[in-house]
Amino acid sequence: MKKWMIFGILIIVVGLFSGCFNSKPEVMEEEQVVSDVVEEEMTEEPSEEVTEEATEDTLPEEEPAMEEELEEDMETTTGIYVGQIDSNSIEVEITDISAEDTFKAFRFSETVKANFGDYNLTEGDRISISFKLDENNASIIHDIEKLE
């Protein structure tokens, strides 16, 4: 009787474990490998007309349009440099407007961030800031000028 009970338990355990395994292998669709895509793009020959036209005609025309767009949305204010908040922003006490918030934080554009050390600003310096509001209404500095 004991042997039959052990044999029954063994069959149940084997049955449970065999139910956990999927006997059918899962077939996945083959996707194009990234290296194949890159190789295909590299082997395609670009048309000479498109390449020459793009470098000669479109690039110089786009630059002035972007500069005009930047200048249209640009605002300028003057104030007193309070200090650097972090590596991306500074605080300025605004002096050219009569508003409740006279202290304002400004974030750096990539250009200003890269060259911020060249401005040699110290606390109390009078500065003029050209900035633009981004989609989150954050003031992004595009130019800083130290006033005397």
Secondary structure, DSSP 8 states (H G I E B T S, - for coil): -HHHHHHHHHHHHHHHHHHHS-SS---------HHHHHHHHHHS---HHHHHHIIIIIHHHHHHHHHHHHHHH-EEEEEEEEEEEETTEEEEEE-SS--S--EEEEEE-HHHHHHGGGG---TT-EEEEEEEE-TT--EEEEEEEE--
